[in-house]
Amino acid sequence: MNIAARILCFLAMATLVSAAAATEYPEGKQKWLVLERQGAKLPEIVTVLATLPAPEVRARFPVLLQVLWGYAPLANGLPTEEEIARGRDLYANLDRIFGQGGIYAMSRTGAGGRTMYYYVANPGSHAEALRQYFDSLPPTSVKVTKHSDPEWNSIRDVLNGVN
């Protein structure tokens, strides 16, 4: 599959997982940007909200959870069709776990890994559900980190780099 087709696959995945973000926007659907990082040895695909949510929404979700998922890559570092399907399942389950308590805002995919960015109100309220979900999977490389990002600077930096 060529890079343009892969980008369309990633865009489709972003659309599938936008349910949590869509509830925070009055129009009901959030627009996404799908970007390919230039100049890297291996390509990196970034899917990000096209705009930041309103300040009052960002204030309700001040903690960034980064879920890094490792996968078996193609030679160019992007996931195989099988891994893309696993990714869809992962997104669906993370959206179920975070529910109304989180907003999916970005992913970075390449070099054998995908990092998904979720902004949450209270990371502790999701910890047990995340542990149970990841424990239920076959051996999978997953790492979850959290840090305070009340201004959503991780997303703002990507958007500023596009403009």
Solvent accessible surface area in square Angstrom, and as a share of the most:
residue,aa,sasa,rsa
1,M,116,0.52
2,N,101,0.52
3,I,61,0.31
4,A,59,0.45
5,A,33,0.26
6,R,7,0.03
7,I,40,0.20
8,L,119,0.59
9,C,24,0.14
10,F,8,0.03
11,L,66,0.33
12,A,47,0.36
13,M,3,0.01
14,A,2,0.02
15,T,76,0.44
16,L,112,0.56
17,V,3,0.01
18,S,16,0.10
19,A,63,0.49
20,A,8,0.06
21,A,0,0.00
22,A,19,0.14
23,T,79,0.46
24,E,28,0.13
25,Y,22,0.08
26,P,136,0.85
27,E,117,0.53
28,G,38,0.36
29,K,146,0.62
30,Q,16,0.07
31,K,153,0.65
32,W,34,0.12
33,L,54,0.27
34,V,35,0.20
35,L,45,0.22
36,E,62,0.28
37,R,140,0.51
38,Q,147,0.65
39,G,87,0.83
40,A,40,0.31
41,K,202,0.86
42,L,67,0.33
43,P,28,0.17
44,E,28,0.13
45,I,1,0.01
46,V,8,0.05
47,T,5,0.03
48,V,0,0.00
49,L,0,0.00
50,A,27,0.21
51,T,78,0.46
52,L,39,0.19
53,P,2,0.01
54,A,44,0.34
55,P,87,0.55
56,E,116,0.52
57,V,12,0.07
58,R,31,0.11
59,A,71,0.55
60,R,124,0.45
61,F,5,0.02
62,P,36,0.23
63,V,25,0.14
64,L,0,0.00
65,L,6,0.03
66,Q,41,0.18
67,V,0,0.00
68,L,78,0.39
69,W,4,0.01
70,G,21,0.20
71,Y,17,0.06
72,A,66,0.51
73,P,68,0.43
74,L,66,0.33
75,A,108,0.84
76,N,54,0.27
77,G,3,0.03
78,L,0,0.00
79,P,0,0.00
80,T,37,0.22
81,E,92,0.41
82,E,124,0.56
83,E,12,0.05
84,I,0,0.00
85,A,53,0.41
86,R,90,0.33
87,G,0,0.00
88,R,88,0.32
89,D,78,0.40
90,L,9,0.05
91,Y,4,0.01
92,A,62,0.48
93,N,27,0.14
94,L,0,0.00
95,D,21,0.11
96,R,155,0.56
97,I,19,0.10
98,F,3,0.01
99,G,27,0.26
100,Q,127,0.56
101,G,24,0.23
102,G,2,0.02
103,I,0,0.00
104,Y,1,0.00
105,A,0,0.00
106,M,2,0.01
107,S,5,0.03
108,R,73,0.27
109,T,2,0.01
110,G,14,0.13
111,A,76,0.59
112,G,14,0.14
113,G,13,0.12
114,R,1,0.01
115,T,23,0.13
116,M,0,0.00
117,Y,16,0.06
118,Y,0,0.00
119,Y,0,0.00
120,V,0,0.00
121,A,51,0.40
122,N,83,0.42
123,P,23,0.15
124,G,53,0.51
125,S,77,0.50
126,H,14,0.06
127,A,58,0.45
128,E,88,0.39
129,A,43,0.33
130,L,13,0.06
131,R,127,0.46
132,Q,103,0.46
133,Y,22,0.08
134,F,38,0.16
135,D,95,0.49
136,S,85,0.55
137,L,47,0.23
138,P,94,0.59
139,P,143,0.90
140,T,40,0.24
141,S,76,0.49
142,V,42,0.24
143,K,124,0.53
144,V,59,0.34
145,T,54,0.32
146,K,130,0.55
147,H,82,0.37
148,S,81,0.52
149,D,8,0.04
150,P,65,0.41
151,E,90,0.41
152,W,0,0.00
153,N,69,0.35
154,S,29,0.19
155,I,0,0.00
156,R,73,0.27
157,D,92,0.48
158,V,20,0.11
159,L,18,0.09
160,N,93,0.48
161,G,67,0.65
162,V,69,0.40
163,N,153,0.78
